[in-house]
Structures are given as structure tokens and as C-alpha cells.
Amino acid sequence: MGAYEYAALDRGGRENKGVMEGDTARQVRHLLREQGLIPLRVDEVAEQEGAGTSTRAMLGSSWRSISANELALITRQLATLVRAALPIEEALLAVSQQTTKPRIKSMLVAIRSRVMEGHTLAAGLAQFPRVFPELYRATVEAGEQAGQLENVLERLADYTESRQEMRQQLMLATIYPAALLLVSLGVALFLVTYIMPQVVDVFDTREQSLPWLTVALINLSDFLRNWWWLLLFGTTGLVVGIGALLRRPEPRRRYHQLLLRLPLTGRLTAGFNAARFARTLSILNGSGVPVLDAMRIAGQVIVNIPMREAVEQASRRVREGATISRSLAASKLFPPMTIHLIASGESSGKLDEMLERAATNQEKEVSGLVQAMTAALQPMVILTMGIVVMAIVAAILLPIFELNQLIG
């Protein structure tokens, strides 16, 4: 039995869309007619890479991914229902009925259909690789084999929620300084391009010599008013060019190396990626995934290229018999605290616990650094823009003071 997405007309001529289970598309059309609906389109819900099928479900084109919040909610609901001893197919049906988004409902019904055909939940999730990454699928598969699916799903939900919280903290930390900078730049541009020309017109009629600061600001105002389009195109071209350059492997690798070498960004980059790696490796290893496979999958969540390559090299050393901590320490890219905690976990037989502690420690450090940067950046932006505005105001007022002295 498969899942089919349909579009049909009711007796009033209104179009209805939904998902229905059936053995074939023909059977689904028959069921729709029995409900008094006229089927317009019936497509199988599937997203199987390399399947060679002719399905044209919306998932094949518009299903790219879902948000981290939606994935965490689905995972948490499944974990709760499975822990309540519901069969996985009933749990999937209950979650699909609770969601209000048709696209997510279609996906869950398709997974349920796959499970009802006798496949594992991991096999059902594999139909949607853009939604459920390899980390997710490998962990679920290991949980099913070990009979600990509910525990694995809860850990996955915690992992997804913690990643989303960290992402939100980083976003919120940059919103206020960015908004403050934009407003300050807007005020400065208004003063230079609108107020300054009017002041200049007043002094041009008096043929008064102007202070150097005022002359410099007049020249800047003329340039911005006459050549703003050149500045706009130049800035756009520079941004596009840098983006195109960073899409190439070698320049992007050098850029990531530079981020690791800089004092503050180096700590942030290393801490953020080390936390993601440790958290992922903890979940995979605790779920029973072989250590080499766990390191390979955990390495994929690392964004920084040199650190990802360091994990790949460490995997080769582990395959040859070295410990994880010593293999990672050889790159000198991972924070020492993370290395020490991993070494402690290997020696005590509590690697999962130490990996999770390392991830929590790095997340707290990154959060503290971000808060410190935000606290320092806000007064710096205010002070800098205050100096700029003060210089503009001074350039406007200085000729007026000189004029008053001449009159006096």
C-alpha cells in the first residue's frame, strides 16, 4: 500500500487536496469517486533517488527540507508515542493527523505506507534524504536494531532542538547591532546627501571660505549624489565576486583556515564545530553505530573544511588502532577541553557521557563569546556612529560660527 496525493473537485466545484492510502492510483481514484469527489490528479508520494519511477509527486520538486523546529516536533511526538507502546505505523498516523501542514502530512503518510509494507522506519525515512539526513537515518536504524527506538528518537529531538536554539542565539545576537548600524548609516547618509547641500547653497551666495572639514564633507556629498550608482554596482559586484570565489574549493578552504587563525573568530569557529561534532558523535556512538561510521557521519556536520579534513584523517588513524582523542589532537584544531574530555571518556568507558559533556561545554563557551561580542559591539557601533554624526554636524556648524564672528 502506498500514499497518494490527490486533487479533486467536490459537488460544489471547489478543489480539495489531500493524501490517501491505496494500493494503486486507480484504487485511490475509485475511493475518491465513492466519496463524491471528481479526481483531477493522483500522484504517488515518493522521493526515491535513482528509483527510475515516473511519479510526479510534489515532493520530487518542492520537497527540499523542513525547518529544524518542525523536525524536532515530529521527532518528539514520535518518541512520546513509541514510548507509550504504540506501533510505529500507528504513531506515524497519529503525528500525520496532528500536523496542519499538507506537505508534512504527505511525507508522514508516505513513510507509514513504507513501514506497513514491511520495511523499517529508517528505510521509510530514506525516501526523503533532504528532510532526514544521514545522521538521522543511521541513528534510527541503530535504535531499531538495538530495540531502543524511543530513546534514540528522544535524543534526536534534543539534538535538533539544541542546534536550533544555538542558531537562534547567534541570529538574535546579530540583529540588534545590525539594525543599529543600518539606522546610523541611514541618518548619516540623510545628513550628507540632503541637509549638507542646502547648507552649502547658503554659503555659496556669500562667497565665504569654508573650513577643511566642511569642504571634505561637500566633496563626499557631491560624490554620493552624482556617483551613487557606481558605488551601488561596485559594492554589488564585490559581494557577488567574493561569493563566487568562496564557492571554489581552494579559496573556501583558505578562508576557513583564516577564520581559525584569527583570535576571536578562531575560538568561535572551533568551538561551534567541535560542539556539533561531539554532540553528533555522542548520539551515534550511544545508539550503537560503529565508531568509524559514527566519525564519518559526525564529520559531515562540521562546516569548517580544515576541521572536517582533520576528522577524516583522525578516522584513518582510529582505523589503524589509535584512540579518538589522540587522533583528533594531532590536528591541533579542536579545543583542548574537548580532547581531554574525550580522552577521559575513552579511559573510563563513558565516551558517550564525556562527548555530551564536551558538546555542552563548547556550546556554553560559544554562547558566552557571542554575548561578550554583542555586549562589546553595541557600544562600539554607537560610539563610532556618534563620532561620524558629530563630524557631520561640526562640518555644518563651523561655517555658521565663522559667519557670526565676521558679523560680530
Buried (B, 14 or more C-beta within 10 A) or exposed (E): EBBBBBBBBEEEEEEBEBBBBBEEBEBBBEBBEEEEBBBBBBBBBBBBEEEEEEBEBBBBEEBEEBEBEBBBBBBBBBBBBBBEEBEBBEBBBBBBEEBEEEBBBBBBBBBBBBBBEEBBBBBBBBBBBEBBBBBBBBBBBBBBBEEBBBBBBBBBBBBBBBBBBBEEBBEEBBEEBEEBBEEBEEBBEEBBBEBBEEBBEEBEEEEEEBBEBBEEBBEBBBEBEEEEEEEEEEEEEEEEEEEEEBEEEEEEBEBBBEBBEEEEBBBBBBBBBBBBBBBBBBBBBBBBBEBEBBBBBBBBBBEBBBBBBBBEBBBEBBEEEBBBBBBBBBBEBBBEBBBBBBBBBBEEEEBBBBBBBBBBBBBEBBBEBBEEBBEEBBEEBBEEBEEBBEBBEBBBEBBEEBBEEEEE
